[in-house]
Amino acid sequence: MLMAFLTLASCQPGMKKNQLFTLLKPSRTGIDFNNALTETHEMNVIIYQDFYSGGGVAIGDINNDGWPDVFLTGNMVPSKLYQNLGDFRFRDITGQAGLANMGPGWFTGTTMVDINNDGFLDIFIGKSGLEEAEDRLNLLYINQGDGTFLERARDFGLDHAGYAVNATFFDFDNDGDLDMYLVNQGPEKYEGGNAEFLRNEVHVFAGDKLFENTGNKFIDITTEAGIYSSIIGFAHGVSAGDINNDGWEDLYVSNDFFEHDYIYLNNGDKTFREVTKSATRHISYFSMGNDMADFNNDGLLDVMVLDMVAEDNRRLKENLGGMKDHRFSVALKLGYHYQYMFNVLHLNNSNDPNGELSFSEIGQLAGVSTTDWSWAPLFADFDNDGWKDLYITNGIRKDIRNIDWGDLYHDLRGLSGNTMNFEPRYWDFLLNSMPSKRVPNYMFRNNGDLTYSKVTGEWGLSVPSFSNGVAYGDLDNDGDLDLVVNNIDDHAFVFENHSEKIRDDHFLRIKLTGDEKNKMALGTKVRIYHGDHFQYQQHYLTRGYRSSMEPVMHFGL
């Protein structure tokens, strides 16, 4: 891989320390996107459980003018592309870019990637929902280099009609080009039954898929590669990286409900082996988004996975319907893993590349185990101190797991003969009586000793919301990472980072240029040494939940 450019700069010293972030208004930025949902008797969270799961964010410079642009997906509203004009001002160019008429469907995650290696970022968009298969075809918009895009998913073999969450592009077979792992989840949860049998039953729409890049098209090699593609694998996120440092790219897939997460180790022969039970003592239960990064600067990739346990006692008791002793016991007997309803932070112990993969779960030790109904975790150095902090999006539009509301729901199910054929007045009652409360997202500062401190309010991020996808990037090219958050029933958040003004720290930003098969140099490992300190990153963009990051590596110094 060829390193295209390095930037080393200093933040302005001498300013009084205060809050790190400022929320910019849509009238200031021009980003007026609002992922608004309209509940009806025919379409709501009771009928479609992914109704509140939200949309994604992708950040990348689509016109190569040096300013990272922003794309946001909408579930029931049109997705939008915003051109960065500099100084945190953006212009909606969705129509002129050819992205205004994406057709029907429920749009979910998004990833920017230069799929055809022409030097311009393309946009992959996942689709799901209760529509017919032809309306669930994933989209791939190819950048024409003139400010416009053409949809060509079918030409590339990536128009899968599943229930897509998002995709990650990575070179799993070390042939130099980018392959693709597609995260799918079925329209309904599937619980019970023998795990070993069910996870080997391939589901054409609900299961995850692995696509190999053959040079002129992507082909589905899921089964022969040893990837589970069943109805019980209700996945919310995937991270790629070389977990055991053997030179082959591995995967972490976070699965909701009974099925445990998948840790796929690459065998180096175009197959994977799944090792979750041997590599971990326990995992999260309702696994949501995940992120993979070296958070303790030891040269090994760690993994953060989110769940849905509240920090405060009231919400904890109101919404703890997921953990029941008999269900836990039954799941173990059926072949599932030890799963508990809290966030997990998997600390990588695998210093020996020839040994067995081993994680220690330290979420409670680290102080990051309870963050309410959370979606996206992102490791990044937001204060440029050399340690990766942790940002977590949070909030469910309505508390579908509220225990009291659940009793009402089951009573009405009984009145309707245990069917979903509710009278209109019952639909109105159920939807209107479901509790709803906006809660702030979380920011944790890395203390450098395997622990984190919550700095949400201190850093200016305590804005109540229903937040889902999030991406970071240096939107104003000043040397620190800003945030764009996709919200339900509210405008997207654009948080400006003031680290360069209030901290006397430095940074290093690296933009990589690869060869003709992988121009973005995805998968590249970068290790830096400064003074007595060491940092390690692997270059991947699909992170957190339904989103992709600016394709520039950022190190705080």
N, C-alpha and C positions, 0 to 999 in steps of 0.2 A: 504494500500500500504506500502511496506517496502522500506526504503531509503537504497540503497546499499552502496554508499560511498559519502563522502563530501570532497572537496578539497578547502583549504583556503590558498592563497598565496599572496605575495606582488610583484608588479612590481619593477624593478630596479630603484631607485631614482638617482637624480643627473645629468641626461642627459638633454641636452638643448632641449627645445621644438621645434619640427619641424613637417614636414608632417607625418601624422599618417599611411598612406598606401604606399606601393611600388608595382607597377605592375611587376610581374615576367615574364620573357620571356619563351615561350614554350621550348626552348633549355635548360633552367634552371630546369623547373619543370617536363618535359616529357609529360605534358598535351597539346597535339597538335591538339585538336579537333577543327574543323571548320564547322559550320552549313551552308555550301555553298548552294545557291539556283541557279538553272538553269531554266531560263524563256524560254518558247517556245510558239508557237502559240496555242498549245493545253493545256498548263498548265501555268497559270500566275495569277496575282492578279485580273485581270478583270474577268476571268472565275471563280476563286476560291478566295473569299475575305479573307480567312484565310491564304493566301499564305505567308504573311510577319509576321505572329504571332509568329513564332519561336519555340524553344524547351525549355526543362526544365533541372533542375539540382537536383540531390539528393546526400546528404552527409551522410555517416554513416559507421560504422566499420563493414564491411561484414565478416571479418574473426576473429574478437575478439582478435586482437593483440594489441589493445590500440591506433591505429592510424586510424582516419576517412578517408574512401575512397570516391571516387567521381564517379558518373555516370551522363552522359549527353546524352540527346536524340537528334537525328537528323531528320529533315523532309525528306530530299532527300539524306542524307548521313547516313551511319551506326551509330547507337548509340554506345557509348564507356564506358567501365568500367575501372577505373584507381585505382590500388592498391597504397596506401600510404606507402612509404618506410622510411619515416621520413626525416627531414631537407628539407621539401618542394620538395622532389623528388618522382615522381610517375612512375608507370610502367603500360603500357596498357596490361590488362589481359583479354580483351574481348573474344578472341578466346578460351583460355584455360578454361575460366569460363563457356563456353557453350552459350555465348550470341551473337555469330557472325552471326548466321543465323536466324534472327527474321522473315524472310519472307517479302512479299511486304506490302506496306501501308505507311501512313503518320503518323509518330510518334510525339506525342505531349508532354503531361506532365508525370511526374514520381513521385512516392512516395516509400520510403523505409519503410517497416513495418514488424514486426515479426508476420505474419498472422497465423502461426501454432504453435506459442508459444514454439518453440524448442530452443530459445536462439540465433538464427541466423537471421539476417535481410534478408528479401525477397524484391523483386523489382516489383512493379506494374507499367505498362506502358500503357498509353492511346493511342488510334489510331483514326484517322479521315481521311479526304481527300475525293476525288471523286471516290475512288475505290468501287467495289462491296461490299456488306455486309460481305462476307466471308473474305475479306481483311481488314476489319475494326474491327475485333475481338480484344478486349483488351487482353493484356498479363499479366500473373502473373508468375514470375520466382521464384521458391522455392529454397532457399539456402540449399544445401545438407550437409553443414558443413565441406566439404573437398575442398573448393575453386571452386566448380562447382554449376551450377543452372539447374533446370529442369522446363520447361514451363508447368503450370498446371491450367491455368485460368478456363478451362472448368470443371475440377474436383471440383473447389471451387464455380462454378456458377457465375463467374465474367467475362466471355468472352462475354460481351455485344457488339453487332455490331452497335454501334451508331456513334456519332461524338464527341468522348470524348476529353475533355480538361485536366482533372485530377480528382483525387478522394481524399477524406479525410476519415480516419478511426477513428470512435468514438463510444462510447457506448451510443446510444440514448435512450435505454430502461432500463438502469441501471441493467442489468442482469449479468454484469461482463465481457462479451465478446465484441469484436469490430465489429460493423456494418460498413457499407460503404455508403457514399453519392457520387454519380458519376455525375460530371458536363459534360453535353453535349451541343453542339451547332450545329444547322443545317448548311448545306452547303451554304445556302442563307439567307439573312436577310428577315424578314417578317414584313411589316409595314401596318398599317391601320386595320380597322375592330374593332368591339366591344371587348374591353379588357376582360370584365367579361366572355363573351362567349368563346373567343379564348383560354384564359389561362386554361380553363377547358376541352379543347379538347386534349386528350392524343395523343402524337406522339411517335411511337414505337422507332424511332431512334434519333430524335432531342431533345427530352425533357430530363431533369435531371431524375435520378433514385435513389431510396433509397433501399438498400439491407440489409435485416436482417440476422444476423448470427444465424443459428439454431443449431449450434454445429458441424455439419458435412458438411454444405453447406450454401451458401448465397442465399436468395430468394428475389425476387422483390416484395416489399410491397408499392410501390410508391403511388398508388391511395388511398388505404385504410389509409395511413398515412397522407393524406392531402397535399402531395407535388405536386406542379404544374409540369406537364411534357409535355408542349405544344411546338409548333413550334415557338412561339413568344419569348420564354425564351432563348435568345441567351447569355448564361452564359460564363464568362471568369474566374471566380474564386469563391471559397467557403472557408469560415473560420468557424470552430466549436469552441464553448465555451459556458459557462454558463453566458449569457449576463445579466440576471436579478437575478443571485445569488439565484435561488430557488432549486438548486440541480439537475437540469435536463439540458442536453446539447442542446443548440440552434444552429442556423446556420445563416450566412449572405452570400447570393448569389448575385454576381454583374452581371447584365444583360446589354448587349449592346443594342443600338437602342431604339425603342419606349417602349418596356416593362420595367417597373421599376424593381429595385432590390427587392429581397425577403428577409425579415427578418422573419425567422421561429422561433417562440417560442414553446418550447416543453410543451405539455399539461400533460405529465407524464402518459399517457395511450396509448402509441404507436402512437400518432397523434401529428400533429403540427398545429399551426394557424399562418397565414401570417399577419404581423402587420406593414408593411412599412409605409402606409399612416398615421396611428395613431401615430407612434413612431417618424416620421421625418416630418419637414415642407417641405423640398425639398431634392433632391439627385442629383447625377451626371447623365448626359445623356448617353454618350458613356462609360458606366462603364467597366473598364478593370479588372486588378487584385485587390485584397483587402487583408488587414491584420487586425487581431484583437488582441489587447493587451492593457494593462493599461499603457498608455503613460504618465499620470500625477500623478501616484502613489497615487490614492485615493481608490484602491481596486475594481474598476469597469472596465470592458473590453470596450474599445473604438474601433472604426472601421475607417480605412483609405481606401478610394476607389479612384482609378485614372481615369482620363479622358484624353483628348488630346488637351489642349489649350497651345499654346506656351507662353513663358515668354517674348520674344522680339517682338516688334511691327511688324516687317516685316513678320515673320513667322505667327504671329497672324492673320494678314490681308490676307495673301496668302492662309491660310488653314482653314478659319472660315466658310466653307460652311455648316457645320452641324446645326447651329442655325438659324432657320427661324421662324419669328413670326407666320405665318399662320399654320405652322406645329405644333408649340407649342400649339396653341389654339385648333386645331383639336384633338391633343393627349389628352388634358384635357377633351374634350367633349366625347371622346371614352372610358374614364375610366382609363387613365394612370395618373401618379403622376406628380408633379411639378419637372421637371428635367432640369438642367442647365449644360452647357458644361464647367465644371472646376472640378478639384479634390475636394473631400469633406473629411473633418475630422469630424466624428460623435463623439462628446463628450457625454459619458453616464451620464445621470442625475439620474438614477434609484437607489437611495439609499434605497428605501423601497422595499424589495422583494415581498411584497404583493400588491404593487401599479402597475400602468401602466408603461410600458417601455417608456422612453423619451430620445431623443437625441437632443443636440444643435449642429448645423453644424458650425464649427469654422475654416474651411480651410483657408479663407482669413485672419482672425485674426491671425492665427498661422503662416502665411507666406508660405504655402505649396500648394496653389491652382492652380498654373500654372507651369507645368514642361514639356510642349510639349507633343508629342504622347508617353505616358508612359504605362508601362506594369506591373511591379512588385513593390509594396511597402513592405518594411520590417522594422518593429520596432525591434530594438535591441540596447543594450548599447555598442557601438563600442569603446568608450573612457574610459569605466569603471568608470564613475563619478556618477553612481547611477540613471541616467535618460536615458530612451530609445530614441535613435536617430532614424532617418528615412532615409533609402537608397531607391532610386527609379531608376529602369532601364528605359531606354529611347531610342527612335529612331525608325522610320519606314523606311524600306529599300528604298521605293520610296513614294513620297507624293501623295497618291491616292486621297486625298481630296483637292489638290491644285485647286483653283477656275479657273484659266486660263486653266489648263489642262482639267478640267471638261468641259469647253466650247468646246474644240477641240473634246473631246470624244462624246459629244452630237451631234455635227455637223456631225461627221462620222457615228454615229448611224442613223441620218436622211438620209444620202446618201445610207445606206444599208437597208432602209425600216424599221428602228427601230428594227433591229435584231442584233445579235452578229456575223453574217456571214460576217466578214470583209475579204477583200482580203489580201493576205500575206503582201503586201506593207503597207497596213493600220495597220496591227498588228505591224509591225516593227516600223512604225512611232509613234503609240500610246505608245508602251513600251519604246522606246528610248527617247521620248519627256517628259516623266513623270519626274519631278524634283527629285533629290536625294541629301540628305545632312546628313552626320553623325553629331550627336550632343552628348555632354557628358551626362552621367548619373548624378543624383543629390544625394548629401549627405547633410542632415540637422542635425545640432546639437541641441539637446533639451536644451532649456534655463531654464527649470524648472518652467516656469510661463505661460504655455499654448502657448508659441511661440517657433519657431524654427529659427535658423540662418543658411543660406546656407554656407557650408564649403567645397564645392566640390574641389576647387582649393587648398585651404589651407591644406586639408588632402590628397592631391595627387591623386585625382580621376577624374580629368578633361580630360579624354581620349575620343575623339569623337568615336561613335560607333552606331551600330544598335543592341541594347541589349534587351533581352527578359527575360527568366527565370534566377533566381539567388538564391543561397543558401549560408548560413553562417555556419561556424563551426570553431573550433580551430584546424586547420590543423597541427600545429607544437606543440600542447600541452604546450603553454607558457602562457595561461591565458587570451588571447584576441581573438576576433572573426575575422577570415579571410573571404574573399569573393571569390566565384566562379561564373562567369557570362557567360551565353550561348549567343553568338553573331551570327548574320547572316553575312555571307561573311567575317568572321574574326575569328582568333583564340579566344578560350574562355579566358576570363580574370581570372587570379589568383592574387588576391591582398593580400599581406602579411601585417598584422596589427602589428605596432611597439609600441603599447600602453604600453607594459610592459617595454620598454626601455626609453620612453620619458615622462611618467607620473608617479607621485608618488601615484598611486592608488592601490587598492586591488580588489580582485574578489572572487566570490564563485561559484563553478561549482557543480551541483548535477546530478548524474545519478540515476534514479529510477528503482527499480525492483518490478514489480507487482506480482499478483498471477498467477495461472496456466492458466487462461483464458485471461489474459492481461499482459504478461510478461514485456511489455514496460511501463506499468502504464500510458498509455495515458489518458488524462483527469484530472490527479492529479492537485490539486491546492496547490501552495506553497507560503507562506507568510513569509517574513523575516523582522526582525527589527534590525537596527544598529544605535546606537546613537539616534538621534531624527528622523531618517528616516525609511520609510516603503516602501516595494516593494511587488508586487504581480504578479505572472505568473500562467498561466494554461498550462499544458504540451500537446501541439499539434505540429505536424511536418509539415503538409501541409500548406504552408504560401505563400503569395504573388501571384505568377503566375507560374503555371505548375511545381512547385518545392517543395522539402521537406528538412527540416533542420536537422543538426546533432542532434540525440536524447539525448542531454545533456542540462540541463537548466543552463543558464549563467546569473549571477548577477554581475554587477559592483558595487563596494563599495567605 
